[in-house]
Amino acid sequence: MKIILSIIGRYRLLIILGLFGVWALIDPVWKELASSWPFFLEGLYTTAIYSVTGVVLGLVFGGLLASLRLAGGPLGFIGGFIVVATQAVPPLFIISAAYLVSPEVLPFRVTPATAAVVALTLIGGSYYCEALRSAIAGVERLQIEAAEITGLSRRTILLRIILPQALISCVPALGAISIVVFKLSTLLYPLGITDFFRTTVLVNNRVVAPWQCYALIAGFYYVMSDVLQWVINRISARIAGNSPLEHENQSAKVAVS
């Protein structure tokens, strides 16, 4: 039984794609859905654009927030307030508020695309901040003190000692947060943004095939999340100096324990 489960786990993506392929062959509804492929491609493009933008800007903003929190004092309070306030409310609230509230506090109207990017950056940045802050705080103080004794500048200590170790340790956490940001694109529909999720829902309204359409949505996000997790594991294994298989085994042991 364990061998069967191991095989299923290792080849799960191929199994899922194969099941979808068989379903497409025996169900004529999929042919009708296939005629909407230009809309699906447009939705995929939109999802990719907002996901990549949210991850990149979120990392930058998260790094800034982490710097503020580690600085302490008033700056640390400001950074902590932004993080706590962002994580305390639903993401959909932030996305809607970024577009609906902005005209009340800004002299110009924000476009839906800008509001979406700002919201994803704010949400992702708050979680990236905590991952980066924890990783930086986890670097042994003795190493920093030893570097200070040798006369190294704070900038050199940060770039040569603290950041390399912190980034290595927080790659899995940053990857997991990036997958969450990727899924957050499904919440952009109040702004009129048609990502893959919204596109599939609109196609379903036309062809009325809920089983097929929502199975397509679930399959797409599962496969993409699994692929992204595989990439993250490869990067983590390469940085740590282990083989990908060893890294996956170690991750599994940690999860079990």
N, C-alpha and C positions, 0 to 999 in steps of 0.2 A: 504493500500500500504506500509506504514511504517513497519507494522508487517511482511509482506512478505519479504521486503528488509532485515529486522533484522534476519529473519530465514535463508535467503540465506547467509548473512554475517557470521552467526555463524557456519553454516554447509557447508561452501564453499568448504572445502577440500574434504568432503565426496561426495559432488555434482560433483566436478571435477573428482575424482577417479571413481565415478559411470558412468559418461559420457565416460570416457576412456574405462571402462569395457564393456559398450554397444557397443562402436565403435569397440572394439576388437572382439566381438562376430559376428558382421555383416560384417566385412571387412576381407577377407582372407589374405590380405597383412600383417596383424599383426602376423599371424602364421609364415610367412617367417622371419619377424623381430625377433620373439621369438627364432628362431634358432641361432641367434647371441648373445644370452645372455652371453656367456663367455666374449665376447668383451665388452659388456656393464658393466659387473661386474668389469673388469679390469679398465675401464674408471672411474667408480665410486670410486674405490680404489685410483686411481691416483688423482682424484679431492679432495678426503678426505685428503690424505697425504699433498698435497701442501696447501690446505686451512688451515688445523690445524697448519702446520709449519709456514705459513705466519702470522696467527693470533698471535701465541705465540711469535715468534721472533719480529713481528711488535710491540707488546705491550712492550716488553723489550726495543727495539730501540726507540719507542715513549717516554717511560719513561725517557730514557737517553737524548733525544732531549729536552724534557720538562724541565729537570733539567738544561740543558745548557741555555735555553732561560730565565728561571727564575733567573739564576745566574747573568745575565746581563754582561756588559763589552764585552771583546773580545769573551768569550765563548758564550754569548748570540747572538753575531753577527754570529758566526759560526753556531749555532743551527738554527737561523732564516734563514740564507742563504740556508742551506740544505733543510729546509721545503719549502721555497718559490721556490727554483729551482726545487724541485721534483714535486710540485703541478702545476708548470707553463707549464710543457710539458706533452704530452699524455702518459698514462701508457704503451702503446705498444712501444713507443720510448725507455723508460727506460728498458723494458724487452729485446728488441733487442740489445740495447747498452751494457747491462750487459754481453752479450755473445760475441758480435762482436768487441767491443772496448777494452774489458779486455786484450786480447793478446798484444795490443799495449802499455799497461801501466804496465803489470805484467810479471814477468819472466817465468810464466807457463800458460798453457791453461786451462781455466775454463770450466768445463763440463756443458752441458745444464741444468742438475738438479741443480747444484750450482748456475748458473746464474739466474734460475727461483726463487730460494729461496731468493737470494740477492735482486732481483727486487721486489718481493712481500714484503719483509721486509722493504725495503726503501720506497715503496709507502704507505704501511699500516702504517709504523712508522710515516710518516709525518702527517697523519691525526689523529692517536692516540695522537701524541704530542699536537696538538692544543686542542683536547678534554680534555686531562689531564691538560694542562696549564691553560685553562679557568676555570676548576673545582677547581684547587688549588688556583688560583687568586680570586675565588669567595668566599673563606672562609673569614668570617668577621675578619677584622684586630684587632678588640677589643679583640677577643678571644686569638689571638696570643700574644697581648700585656699583657693581664691578666696572661697568662701562663709564660711569661718572668718575670713578677713582682714576681711571686711565686718562681722563681729560677729554673724552669725547663730548661734542656739543649735543644739546638736546635734539637738534634736528637730525644729526647723525644717528643718535640712539634710536630715535623714532623710526627712521627709514631703514636702518641696517639691522636692528635687533628686535624692536617691538612689532612693527608691521609685518615682517616676513613670518614670524611665528603666529601672530594673531590671524593672518589671512589663511594660513595652512589649517589651523584648528577650526575656523568658522566656515570653510567652504561648504560642508554639508548643510549647515544651517542657512547660509545664503542661497544655496540651491533650492532648498525646500521653500524658502520665502519667495523665490523667483517663480516657482510653480504656482504658488498661491496668487501672485500678481497676474500670471497668465490666465488663471481662472476668473479673476476679478473683471476681466473684459466682458463677461456675461452680464454684468450689472450696469452697463452703459446704456441700456435701452431707454431709460427715461430722457436721455439727451438726444434721442433720435439716431443714435449710432447703430448701424446694422453690422454687428460682428457675426461670426459664424453661428452662434446660438440664435441670435435674433433673426438672421436670414433663414435658418431652418424652420423656425416657428412661423415665419411669414409664408414659406413654401407650403408648410402643413395647412395653413389657412386656405390655400388655393386648391391643393390636391386632396385634402382631408385624409391623411394617412398617419395618424398619431403614433401607431406602433413603430412604423418604419422611421419616421422623422426623429422621434425621441430616442430610439435605439441608435440612430446615426449620431445624435448629439452625445449620448453616453459613451458610445464606442470611440468617437473622435477624441473626447477629452481624456478618456482612460488611456488610449494609445499614446497620445501626445505627452501625458504626464509620465507614463512609463518610459518613453523614449528620453524625455528630459532627465528623469531620475537615473537612467543608464549613463547618460552623458556626465552627469554630476559624479556618479560613482567612478567613472573612468578618470575624470579630472582629479578627484580626491586621491585615487590610488596612485596616479602618476606623481602627484605632489608628495604623497607620503612615502613613495618609493616601493610600494607593493604592487603585485599584479592585480588586475581588476577582480579576478576570482577570489584571491585572498582577502581583498578589501570587502567584497560582498559577504564572504564568510564571517569576517570580523564584525561587520555591521549586523549580521543576523544573530551572532552570539550576544552582542550588546542588547539587541532588541528582545531576545529571549530572557536574558538575565534581568 
